[in-house]
Amino acid sequence: MTTKETYKHSIPIQIRFSDIDALSHVNNSFHSQYYDLGRIHYFEKVMKEKINWTEIVVVIVHIEIDFISPILQGDNINVETKLFSFGEKSMKMHQQLIDKTTGIVKSKCTTILSGFNNKTNTSVKIPDDFKTKFLEFEA
């Protein structure tokens, strides 16, 4: 399967020996860590600064991963990330792990993040200035 979607953000992933399982491919649990790494870099690119994660205004409330093809040691893997939609209190992101040499998509991820106040531990509206930065990046 090859990618047909357009992603403005992509970073390479270093596959470590410890990521490989007894079946000689990257264990599925590491896909989530790769997506976290892509999401962190995406946020920093959009916000144009290092993120203070204790002050971030969103938290992950749902992650869904579809495993399509195994990742093997030596594959040229990138994680691609984009914002898919914004609601008043949530944002939806799509990501994929893709072999940049072959164009084969290895897995796809959908993540929903919710506006969050860490002082009250409650869901809140996502600030407009925060939304604007993401919408401008993706425009």
N, C-alpha and C positions, 0 to 999 in steps of 0.2 A: 504494500500500500504506500503510495507516495502522498506528500502533502499538497493540498490545493489551497489552503488558507494562507493569508498574509499575516506575518508577525513582524512587528517593528523592533522587537527585542529578542535577542538570541545570545546565549553564552555557551562556551564549550564546557563539557563535563569531563573531569579526569576520573576514569574508572580505576579504582584501587583494587589490589589483589583481595583485600578483605571484603569487597562487595560481591565477589564471586562465590556461588554456592556449590554444593556437591554435583549439580547438574551442569557445571561449567558455564553458567550464565549469571548475569547480575540478578541477585535475589530481588523479588518483587518489593520487599520492604525498602530497598534503597531508591526505588523510583520516587517514593514520597520525599526522601531527603533531597534528591535532585530537583524536584519541583519546588521545595522550600528554597533552595539556593537560587533558582531562577526567579522566584517571587521576590526575594530580598534584593537581588540586583535590579529587577524591574522597578521596584518601589524607589530605590536610590536613584535610578536613571530619571524617573518621572519627577521626583521631588528635588533633584539636582543637589542632593546632599546626603551625607551619612544619616541613617535613620536612628533616632533614639527610640528603641522599641518599647521603652516604658511609657512613652508619650504618644504612641501611635493611636489613631482614632478608630481603627477597625481590628476585628479578631476573626479568625476562621471559624465558621459554624458548620460547614459541610465540605467534604472532599469526596470526589468520585474518580476512580482511575480505571480505565479500560486497558488491559494488557494485550497487545496485538502481536508482537514478535519479540523473541528473546534478544537481550543485549549481551554481546560477547566481549571478552577481553580483547582490546585492540579496535573495537568499533569506534568510529569518529562521531561521538554523540554530542548534540547540542540540546539545550532546553530552550524552547521558544515560548514566550509569554505574551498575552494580550488581554486587555480589558474587553469583555463582551457586552456588559450592560451595567447600568446604574439604576437603582431604585432610590427611594427616599432614605432608607436605612440600610441598604445592602448594595454590594457590588459583586459581579460575577466575572470570573476570569477563566480563560481557557489556556492550557499549556499542552505542549507535546514534547516528547523525547524523539529526536529524529537523527538518523545516521546521515550526516552531511555528505558522505561520500556516495552513498547509494540512493538517498532520498527516501529510504524506508522509515516510516513512522513506527516506532517501537511501542509507545503507549501514549494515551491522551488523558488529560486531567481537567476536570471542571471543579473550581473552588468557589464557594460563596463566602464572602466576608460580610460581617455586620458592623454597623457603627456601634461603638462601645465606649462607655465612660468607665475607666478603671477605678475611679474613686467610689462610685456607687454600684459598680458591677451590674450595670443595666444597659440595655440596647438603647441607642440614641440615633437621631438623624445625623447622617454624614454631612460635615460642614461643606458649604458650597465652594469655598476656596480649595479644599482638598479635591472635590469632584472635578473642578475646573482644570487642575493640573493634569489629571488623567485623561480627561476628554480632549484637551489640547494636544497631548502627546499622541493620542490615537487618531487624531483628525488627519 
